[in-house]
Amino acid sequence: MRARDVIGAVPAVTPDHTVLDAVAALVAAGTAGVAVVDAQRPLAVLPGSLLVGLTVPTYVKDDPSLAPVLGQVDPEDLRRRIGAMTVADVLADAEPDPHPIVAADASLLEIATTMADVGVGIVLVVDVDGRYLGAVTATDLLTTLQP
């Protein structure tokens, strides 16, 4: 079995999409992240954990003990705060992505090794010309172990 055989349903967004577009795509697909693709070239994986982190105010990140004191946050306030942000904005502020990319003919062991090395449960799959074909999630990979 090769990467091309286990590509799953990971949504793709472009750097110009809004963060809310990326959130909507992630939620609709039920995945742990989205692929960021520009002109058929994979750029990064935008993990859901990073998107969730955008909802946490900086002062709470600096002092997590404030979270239980502050209680609930209005979802509309969160949407307003991150609504104008693009995927490119998020990627610019994020730590450099190790670009979890494998070739379409990569073995399951190569995919697993890439996931383990980068610590992200999504690996992007490209053809011989480097064009984005899709992605393999940890769930896609682990499904191959089922009888």
C-alpha positions in Angstrom: 0.0 0.0 0.0 1.2 3.5 -0.9 0.3 7.0 0.1 -1.9 7.4 -3.0 -4.0 4.4 -1.8 -4.8 5.9 1.7 -5.5 9.5 0.9 -8.3 10.7 3.1 -10.7 13.6 3.2 -8.5 16.4 4.5 -9.8 19.8 3.3 -7.5 22.3 1.6 -7.5 26.0 1.9 -5.3 28.7 0.4 -3.3 31.3 2.3 -5.9 33.9 1.2 -8.8 32.1 3.0 -9.9 33.5 6.3 -9.3 31.7 9.5 -13.1 31.2 9.8 -13.1 29.5 6.3 -10.4 27.1 7.6 -12.3 26.4 10.8 -15.5 25.7 8.8 -13.6 23.4 6.5 -12.0 21.5 9.4 -15.4 21.2 11.2 -17.2 20.0 8.1 -14.6 17.4 7.3 -14.2 16.3 11.0 -10.4 16.3 10.6 -7.6 17.4 12.9 -6.4 20.1 10.5 -6.4 21.5 7.0 -3.9 21.5 4.2 -2.7 24.8 3.0 -2.2 24.8 -0.7 -1.3 27.5 -3.2 -1.3 27.0 -7.0 -1.5 23.2 -6.4 1.7 23.3 -4.2 1.4 22.2 -0.6 2.6 24.9 1.8 1.8 23.6 5.3 -0.6 21.8 7.6 -2.7 24.0 9.7 -3.5 21.9 12.7 -6.8 22.4 14.6 -4.8 22.9 17.8 -3.3 26.1 16.3 -6.8 27.3 15.3 -8.1 26.6 18.8 -5.1 28.5 20.2 -6.3 31.6 18.3 -9.4 31.7 20.5 -7.3 32.1 23.7 -6.4 35.7 24.5 -2.7 36.4 24.9 -3.1 37.4 28.6 -4.6 34.0 29.3 -1.8 32.3 27.4 0.6 34.2 29.6 -1.3 33.3 32.8 -3.4 30.1 32.3 -4.7 30.5 35.9 -7.0 33.2 34.6 -9.0 30.8 32.4 -11.2 29.4 35.2 -11.7 32.9 36.7 -12.8 34.5 33.5 -15.4 31.8 32.8 -17.2 31.6 29.5 -16.1 33.6 26.4 -18.8 34.7 23.9 -18.3 32.9 20.6 -19.3 36.0 18.8 -16.5 37.9 20.4 -14.1 35.2 19.3 -15.4 35.3 15.7 -15.0 39.1 15.6 -11.4 38.8 17.0 -10.2 36.2 14.5 -12.7 37.0 11.6 -10.3 39.3 9.7 -7.3 37.0 10.0 -6.2 35.0 7.0 -4.5 31.7 6.9 -1.4 33.5 5.7 -1.5 35.7 8.9 -1.7 32.6 11.1 1.2 30.8 9.2 3.3 34.0 9.4 2.9 34.0 13.2 3.3 30.3 13.7 6.5 28.4 14.3 8.0 27.2 11.0 6.1 24.1 9.7 8.4 21.2 9.1 6.3 20.5 5.9 5.1 17.0 6.4 5.1 16.0 2.7 5.5 12.6 1.1 5.5 11.3 -2.5 2.4 9.5 -3.8 4.4 6.3 -3.8 5.6 6.6 -0.2 5.1 3.4 1.8 3.0 3.3 4.9 6.2 3.1 7.0 7.5 6.3 5.3 4.2 8.1 6.1 4.2 6.9 9.7 7.8 8.0 10.1 7.0 11.4 8.7 4.1 11.8 11.1 6.2 10.7 14.1 9.0 13.1 13.1 6.9 16.2 12.7 4.4 15.4 15.4 1.4 16.2 13.2 -1.3 13.7 12.4 -1.6 14.8 8.8 0.9 14.3 6.0 0.5 16.0 2.6 0.9 13.8 -0.5 2.3 15.1 -3.8 2.8 13.8 -7.3 6.2 13.5 -9.1 5.9 17.2 -10.0 5.2 18.3 -6.4 1.5 19.0 -7.0 -0.8 18.4 -4.1 -2.9 15.2 -4.4 -4.4 15.0 -1.0 -3.4 14.1 2.6 -3.2 11.1 4.8 -4.3 11.4 8.4 -3.3 9.3 11.4 -6.8 7.8 11.3 -6.3 6.9 7.6 -3.0 5.3 8.4 -4.2 3.4 11.4 -7.3 2.2 9.5 -4.9 0.1 7.4 -4.1 -1.9 10.6 -7.7 -3.0 11.0 -8.6 -6.6 9.9 
